[in-house]
Every structure is written in C-alpha cells, then in structure tokens.
Amino acid sequence: MEIQAWCNKWNAFIARGGFGLGLDFHFRYARFCITSYTLRFVQGSTGNLSGSERESVKHCVQYALEILDWALHLSPVSKDALRYMSDFGFVMIAFVALFVVQVHQHVKPVYAELKDALNRVDALSELMADLAVSPNHCTAQLARSLKRRLSQIRQHERRECQGRSAQNCTMESHLNSDPQMQESDAEPVIHLTRVEEGMVSDGFPNDPSHWDPTAWLTEFLNDTTDWNVP
C-alpha cells in the first residue's frame, strides 16, 4: 500500500513526537478511510462472506481501533494538548469510534482483536468528556452520544443473553417433561457464524452514510437529545 510506504518514509519524524503526532494521526485516519471503501462492495444480503471480504472487514476495524489507540496511548501532556485541537478533529475520532460501535452491533465480528473494542470506545468517550471545555462543547456532546450508543448496545446484549438463558431453561424443562419426543419432531436449527448472522440483518456496509462523516455528523448530532445543556 502506497500510504504505508509514505508512513515508513516519515517514521523517524513521527517517532520524535511533537508535530509527528499529528502526522501519525492523519496517516492512520487516511488509511482507515481508504480501506473502508472496500466494504462498499460487501453485499449484506448474501449471508456468505468470502475470505477476501472477511479480511476487508477485519483490516478496516483494526485500522479504526489503531486510531482510538493513538488517542488513548498519548502521554498525559499530549492528551491535555488535545483540548486545543479543532472540533472537527474530534469529529473524525468520534466518527471512527461510531464505526467500531456499528460494526460490533450489526456485523458482530468474531475476531479476537475486537474482544475489548467497546471498552476502548468507552475509554475514548471518557477522554473526550475530560477534554471538553464545557458541557456545551462539541467534544462533550460527542462523548455523551457515544456513551448513549454504548449503553443501548450493552442493554440490548444483556436482554438477548437473558432471553437465551430463559429459552434454554424452557427448552430443557420441556425435554425433561416429554422424554418420548422423537428427534425428527424437533425443529431444525441452522447455525450461522456471528459475522454471517449480522451481515444478513441490516446490510450495514451497504449504507453509504456510514462512510460519509458529514452525513453521519448530521444524524449523530440530531440524535443528541441533551444538546442544550445549561
């Protein structure tokens, strides 16, 4: 990838910190955006992802998480300096965080790299809230919106988990009370991987608005019910 070759060329400058930190951020963001375009061709209605499509999703999420890690792993001094970054810089970071949340919610990847993805988004929202100069600041609004999305997903997952537990208990009770039931009478269950299950649901990658920061920002901020905080 040419952008990686460019990064290798400037790696020594980036490693020195200072202005190199900003250069590193823009490299990571550009790499994420370029890679995300490959997901436009992933068809959510097929239910079967090819090996190359799985790799595209995996790489894009990895690159998104590396942007979050960029912010989370800065030194205390560099983190404090972020409060002077332009609002759109935080929009870019929050957009990537929202992408990770939506992938977790709709595509449900099983990759080991994502086991703590939501925790990293949560940590980022905490950092953004700390950096905001006031509750009305755009950064604070973005942090609250991310928190709300995370809370909704976790509540939904808890309900799903409780529902599955209750269903398993009911099924076990039914089987124990009717030992004469024949295996042929049971309804067949088709098991899909979590990726394939998610891909046949909402067709997440097929919505162009997920890749347009401007369109996303409008939708995201309109969803912020507590925008006018005293």
WOFEN-V983391 format. One line per field, one symbol per residue. ss: DSSP state (h for helix, s for strand, l for the rest). phi: phi as a letter, one per 30 degrees, with the letter a starting at -180 (. if undefined). burial: # if it has 9 or more other C-alpha atoms within 8 Angstrom, else .. A space follows every 10 residues. Layout:
# WOFEN-V983391
ss = ???
phi = ???
burial = ???
This chain:
# WOFEN-V983391
ss = lhhhhhhhhh hhhhhlllhh hhhhhhhhhh hhhhhhhhhh hlllllllll hhhhhhhhhh hhhhhhhhhh hhlllhhhhh hhhhllhhhh hhhhhhhhhh hhhhhhhlll lhhhllhhhh hhhhhhhhhh hllllllhhh hhhhhhhhhh hhhhhhhhhh hhhhhhhhhh hhhhhhhlll llhhhlllll lllhhhhhhl lllhhhlhhh hlhhhhhhhh hhllllllll
phi = .ddddddddc edddddiidd dddddddddd dddddddddd cdcdddibcd dddddddddd deddddddde ddcddedddd dddcddeddd dddddddded dddddcchdc dddcdceddd dddddddddd dddadddedd ddddddeddd dddddddddd dddddddddd dddddddbdd ddddddddcc ccdddddddc dcheddcedd cceddddedd dddddcddcd
burial = ......#... ...#.....# #.###.###. ###.###### .###..#.#. ..##.##### ########## ##.#....#. ..#......# ########## ####.####. ......##.# #########. ##..###.## #######.## ..#....... .......... ....#..... .......... ...####### #.####...# #.#..##..# #..#......
